Amino acid sequence: MSRLSPQTLTADEQKALLQTSSGHQRDHIIVALALGTGLRLSELVGLNVGDIYFPDGAVRTRIRVRPEIAKRGRTGDVIIPDMLMPKLKRFWLYKMDRGECLEHSAPLLCA
């Protein structure tokens, strides 16, 4: 049985998604992380603050995908591209300004 290649977005479509979400910090970081890392939506929404940030707010260079959020429970490391670092630093400040919990086990993406 042959497997079809997944459909991918063009560079213009990716740019349009990022521009459309730019006014909404949480949505923008979801789109940016999905495009930059290839994480699945279920993996993204399962991320905790400590998966992305050190306790002092510094951004990690890789995400350890925990078994409880990984597809079929498979863990792995995903590199965070350099282009995402400024966005993730701004997202930390956004979460701080909103008074969101920044503890290691707190959900990264609050509604």
N, CA, C and O of each residue as an XYZ file, in Angstrom:
444
protein
N       0.846     -1.168      0.000
C       0.000      0.000      0.000
C       0.899      1.241      0.000
O       1.754      1.392      0.873
N       0.707      2.106     -0.959
C       1.539      3.310     -1.026
C       0.995      4.387     -0.094
O      -0.210      4.500      0.129
N       1.905      5.158      0.429
C       1.523      6.251      1.328
C       1.633      7.563      0.564
O       2.609      7.802     -0.147
N       0.642      8.391      0.718
C       0.673      9.699      0.082
C       1.519     10.644      0.911
O       1.503     10.591      2.140
N       2.249     11.500      0.241
C       3.017     12.520      0.951
C       2.046     13.524      1.548
O       1.035     13.860      0.933
N       2.355     14.004      2.750
C       1.451     14.997      3.347
C       1.450     16.281      2.526
O       2.468     16.680      1.961
N       0.301     16.905      2.477
C       0.194     18.169      1.763
C       0.861     19.246      2.610
O       0.637     19.319      3.819
N       1.665     20.066      1.987
C       2.361     21.125      2.715
C       1.912     22.490      2.221
O       1.399     22.636      1.111
N       2.116     23.475      3.065
C       1.775     24.849      2.707
C       2.908     25.478      1.914
O       4.082     25.194      2.156
N       2.552     26.323      0.977
C       3.570     27.066      0.241
C       4.141     28.147      1.155
O       3.571     28.447      2.204
N       5.253     28.722      0.758
C       5.861     29.807      1.537
C       4.885     30.979      1.671
O       4.803     31.601      2.731
N       4.151     31.280      0.603
C       3.173     32.375      0.657
C       2.029     32.059      1.617
O       1.562     32.939      2.340
N       1.580     30.811      1.626
C       0.514     30.414      2.552
C       0.989     30.494      4.006
O       0.245     30.922      4.888
N       2.231     30.079      4.243
C       2.793     30.169      5.592
C       2.886     31.630      6.038
O       2.531     31.974      7.165
N       3.364     32.467      5.144
C       3.491     33.897      5.450
C       2.118     34.500      5.756
O       1.978     35.291      6.689
N       1.111     34.128      4.971
C      -0.248     34.641      5.186
C      -0.795     34.197      6.542
O      -1.433     34.987      7.237
N      -0.553     32.950      6.922
C      -0.993     32.459      8.230
C      -0.343     33.250      9.362
O      -1.007     33.642     10.322
N       0.951     33.476      9.239
C       1.669     34.230     10.274
C       1.173     35.673     10.345
O       1.011     36.223     11.434
N       0.935     36.278      9.193
C       0.437     37.661      9.183
C      -0.964     37.744      9.764
O      -1.269     38.665     10.523
N      -1.808     36.804      9.420
C      -3.187     36.802      9.907
C      -3.248     36.654     11.419
O      -4.099     37.257     12.072
N      -2.353     35.857     11.972
C      -2.373     35.600     13.415
C      -1.543     36.597     14.219
O      -1.530     36.530     15.448
N      -0.857     37.508     13.558
C       0.102     38.382     14.248
C      -0.519     39.275     15.318
O       0.189     39.702     16.230
N      -1.787     39.566     15.242
C      -2.431     40.409     16.244
C      -2.898     39.655     17.477
O      -3.429     40.255     18.411
N      -2.702     38.346     17.483
C      -3.157     37.504     18.593
C      -1.980     36.650     19.062
O      -1.654     35.636     18.444
N      -1.344     37.068     20.160
C      -0.105     36.438     20.614
C      -0.189     34.912     20.716
O       0.672     34.208     20.188
N      -1.218     34.402     21.391
C      -1.317     32.954     21.592
C      -1.470     32.229     20.257
O      -0.768     31.251     19.998
N      -2.378     32.702     19.414
C      -2.597     32.062     18.118
C      -1.340     32.140     17.254
O      -0.996     31.189     16.551
N      -0.665     33.279     17.316
C       0.541     33.468     16.512
C       1.635     32.485     16.935
O       2.320     31.916     16.085
N       1.801     32.287     18.241
C       2.855     31.369     18.687
C       2.490     29.931     18.340
O       3.378     29.122     18.075
N       1.204     29.599     18.337
C       0.780     28.256     17.913
C       1.156     28.039     16.446
O       1.745     27.015     16.099
N       0.818     28.995     15.595
C       1.128     28.886     14.164
C       2.638     28.840     13.953
O       3.137     28.004     13.200
N       3.367     29.739     14.616
C       4.823     29.802     14.448
C       5.497     28.509     14.908
O       6.399     28.006     14.238
N       5.064     27.974     16.044
C       5.641     26.714     16.530
C       5.309     25.552     15.597
O       6.161     24.707     15.323
N       4.081     25.513     15.115
C       3.690     24.433     14.202
C       4.525     24.486     12.923
O       5.047     23.466     12.472
N       4.647     25.670     12.349
C       5.409     25.811     11.110
C       6.905     25.607     11.334
O       7.582     25.004     10.502
N       7.416     26.105     12.449
C       8.857     26.054     12.701
C       9.371     24.722     13.206
O      10.532     24.378     12.983
N       8.508     23.958     13.892
C       8.976     22.708     14.495
C       8.336     21.462     13.899
O       8.889     20.367     14.006
N       7.179     21.621     13.273
C       6.473     20.460     12.744
C       5.697     19.689     13.795
O       5.196     18.598     13.521
N       5.591     20.247     15.001
C       4.814     19.577     16.043
C       3.346     19.490     15.632
O       2.819     20.396     14.988
N       2.703     18.411     16.004
C       1.270     18.235     15.757
C       0.479     19.122     16.709
O       0.983     19.515     17.761
N      -0.753     19.433     16.341
C      -1.594     20.277     17.182
C      -1.750     19.677     18.576
O      -1.670     20.398     19.571
N      -1.969     18.377     18.660
C      -2.128     17.736     19.973
C      -0.862     17.863     20.813
O      -0.939     17.962     22.037
N       0.293     17.861     20.168
C       1.555     18.043     20.888
C       1.705     19.491     21.337
O       2.160     19.756     22.450
N       1.324     20.422     20.475
C       1.422     21.845     20.823
C       0.552     22.195     22.018
O       1.010     22.850     22.954
N      -0.703     21.759     21.989
C      -1.609     22.128     23.082
C      -1.270     21.391     24.371
O      -1.732     21.782     25.443
N      -0.472     20.331     24.283
C      -0.046     19.608     25.473
C       1.236     20.127     26.095
O       1.663     19.638     27.141
N       1.858     21.121     25.456
C       3.120     21.649     25.984
C       2.910     22.391     27.297
O       1.904     23.072     27.494
N       3.868     22.245     28.174
C       3.901     23.009     29.416
C       4.959     24.097     29.302
O       5.825     24.044     28.429
N       4.884     25.068     30.177
C       5.849     26.173     30.181
C       7.276     25.629     30.220
O       8.142     26.104     29.485
N       7.521     24.636     31.073
C       8.861     24.078     31.225
C       9.374     23.323     30.016
O      10.569     23.038     29.930
N       8.499     22.994     29.084
C       8.940     22.335     27.852
C       9.643     23.323     26.924
O      10.446     22.928     26.078
N       9.336     24.610     27.087
C       9.878     25.646     26.206
C      10.859     26.566     26.931
O      11.833     27.033     26.340
N      10.598     26.821     28.206
C      11.367     27.821     28.951
C      12.079     27.226     30.160
O      11.588     26.292     30.794
N      13.254     27.791     30.465
C      13.920     27.539     31.734
C      13.207     28.386     32.787
O      12.471     29.307     32.433
N      13.412     28.091     34.085
C      12.712     28.852     35.133
C      12.916     30.370     35.075
O      12.046     31.124     35.509
N      14.058     30.823     34.541
C      14.312     32.269     34.464
C      13.705     32.919     33.220
O      13.862     34.122     33.011
N      13.015     32.133     32.397
C      12.382     32.668     31.194
C      13.208     32.515     29.932
O      12.736     32.832     28.841
N      14.437     32.033     30.066
C      15.257     31.803     28.874
C      14.624     30.673     28.054
O      14.082     29.712     28.601
N      14.707     30.817     26.743
C      14.096     29.840     25.839
C      15.040     28.657     25.636
O      16.232     28.834     25.381
N      14.501     27.474     25.750
C      15.288     26.265     25.484
C      15.594     26.181     23.982
O      14.898     26.796     23.174
N      16.616     25.435     23.614
C      16.955     25.277     22.200
C      16.295     24.049     21.587
O      16.305     23.871     20.369
N      15.716     23.199     22.447
C      15.016     22.021     21.949
C      13.850     21.697     22.867
O      13.861     22.018     24.055
N      12.862     21.064     22.296
C      11.684     20.635     23.041
C      11.777     19.122     23.198
O      11.944     18.401     22.214
N      11.670     18.647     24.424
C      11.580     17.198     24.665
C      10.088     16.869     24.643
O       9.358     17.245     25.560
N       9.638     16.178     23.616
C       8.226     15.810     23.506
C       7.973     14.662     24.483
O       8.517     13.568     24.334
N       7.145     14.933     25.472
C       6.849     13.955     26.522
C       5.943     12.843     25.983
O       5.136     13.085     25.086
N       6.071     11.625     26.526
C       5.270     10.505     26.010
C       3.770     10.742     26.084
O       3.027     10.276     25.219
N       3.316     11.460     27.102
C       1.872     11.659     27.253
C       1.272     12.598     26.202
O       0.052     12.641     26.046
N       2.105     13.345     25.484
C       1.565     14.202     24.419
C       2.017     13.752     23.034
O       1.497     14.235     22.027
N       2.975     12.837     22.973
C       3.529     12.398     21.693
C       2.619     11.375     21.018
O       1.920     10.607     21.680
N       2.643     11.382     19.714
C       1.885     10.388     18.955
C       2.430      8.999     19.285
O       3.637      8.763     19.223
N       1.540      8.100     19.631
C       1.877      6.725     20.012
C       2.843      6.670     21.194
O       3.513      5.658     21.398
N       2.919      7.747     21.971
C       3.755      7.762     23.163
C       5.248      7.801     22.901
O       6.045      7.535     23.800
N       5.629      8.126     21.690
C       7.051      8.160     21.323
C       7.648      9.511     21.700
O       7.184     10.558     21.247
N       8.663      9.473     22.518
C       9.329     10.717     22.894
C      10.353     11.083     21.832
O      10.733     10.261     20.997
N      10.780     12.304     21.883
C      11.811     12.760     20.967
C      12.130     14.214     21.215
O      11.382     14.927     21.884
N      13.242     14.640     20.671
C      13.647     16.034     20.780
C      13.348     16.752     19.474
O      13.577     16.220     18.387
N      12.837     17.955     19.597
C      12.563     18.798     18.438
C      13.354     20.087     18.624
O      13.217     20.766     19.642
N      14.167     20.414     17.653
C      14.977     21.628     17.715
C      14.073     22.842     17.508
O      13.196     22.836     16.645
N      14.299     23.880     18.311
C      13.581     25.142     18.129
C      14.442     26.016     17.219
O      15.557     26.380     17.595
N      13.954     26.354     16.046
C      14.740     27.170     15.119
C      15.049     28.554     15.701
O      14.250     29.120     16.447
N      16.211     29.080     15.347
C      16.632     30.404     15.821
C      15.595     31.478     15.518
O      15.419     32.408     16.304
N      14.907     31.357     14.383
C      13.928     32.377     14.001
C      12.762     32.461     14.981
O      12.067     33.476     15.030
N      12.541     31.396     15.768
C      11.443     31.408     16.741
C      11.835     32.027     18.075
O      10.961     32.385     18.863
N      13.126     32.159     18.344
C      13.575     32.638     19.651
C      12.986     34.001     20.028
O      12.470     34.140     21.137
N      13.040     35.010     19.154
C      12.458     36.307     19.537
C      10.950     36.221     19.794
O      10.437     36.881     20.698
N      10.252     35.423     19.013
C       8.803     35.262     19.206
C       8.520     34.614     20.559
O       7.599     35.020     21.268
N       9.314     33.606     20.914
C       9.112     32.916     22.184
C       9.480     33.804     23.368
O       8.856     33.711     24.425
N      10.481     34.661     23.205
C      10.824     35.617     24.269
C       9.677     36.603     24.474
O       9.322     36.917     25.610
N       9.100     37.087     23.381
C       7.948     37.998     23.479
C       6.746     37.298     24.105
O       5.984     37.911     24.853
N       6.582     36.018     23.797
C       5.451     35.279     24.349
C       5.589     35.127     25.864
O       4.587     35.191     26.577
N       6.804     34.926     26.369
C       7.047     34.868     27.822
C       6.614     36.184     28.463
O       5.926     36.185     29.484
N       7.016     37.299     27.867
C       6.646     38.617     28.407
C       5.133     38.820     28.349
O       4.543     39.379     29.273
N       4.519     38.373     27.283
C       3.062     38.447     27.139
C       2.382     37.676     28.263
O       1.438     38.175     28.876
N       2.853     36.465     28.537
C       2.281     35.655     29.611
C       2.495     36.327     30.965
O       1.609     36.301     31.820
N       3.669     36.928     31.161
C       3.942     37.645     32.416
C       2.978     38.812     32.583
O       2.382     38.986     33.646
N       2.827     39.609     31.530
C       1.943     40.782     31.569
C       0.501     40.392     31.875
O      -0.217     41.139     32.539
N       0.079     39.238     31.399
C      -1.294     38.769     31.638
C      -1.453     38.096     32.998
O      -2.564     37.749     33.399
N      -0.348     37.914     33.698
C      -0.404     37.274     35.005
C      -0.639     35.774     34.928
O      -1.124     35.170     35.884
N      -0.298     35.171     33.794
C      -0.473     33.728     33.641
C       0.595     32.984     34.438
O       1.692     33.499     34.655
N       0.274     31.800     34.862
C       1.201     30.970     35.625
C       2.387     30.585     34.735
O       2.212     30.116     33.611
N       3.587     30.793     35.260
C       4.798     30.476     34.512
C       5.588     29.345     35.165
O       6.782     29.186     34.911
N       4.918     28.566     36.002
C       5.588     27.428     36.630
C       5.847     26.345     35.592
O       5.150     26.250     34.582
N       6.850     25.540     35.855
C       7.311     24.501     34.935
C       6.172     23.628     34.397
O       6.136     23.316     33.207
N       5.248     23.239     35.269
C       4.189     22.305     34.868
C       2.903     22.986     34.393
O       1.922     22.307     34.090
N       2.901     24.314     34.327
C       1.709     25.043     33.871
C       1.552     24.901     32.354
O       2.550     24.829     31.637
N       0.321     24.859     31.863
C       0.114     24.791     30.412
C       0.730     26.005     29.715
O       0.601     27.134     30.189
N       1.391     25.765     28.602
C       1.990     26.859     27.840
C       0.912     27.718     27.195
O       0.998     28.946     27.205
N      -0.096     27.074     26.640
C      -1.108     27.772     25.848
C      -2.439     27.784     26.585
O      -3.180     26.802     26.563
N      -2.733     28.890     27.229
C      -4.004     29.048     27.938
C      -5.019     29.671     26.998
O      -4.663     30.467     26.129
N      -6.267     29.314     27.170
C      -7.344     29.840     26.312
C      -7.547     31.319     26.523
O      -8.410     31.922     25.883
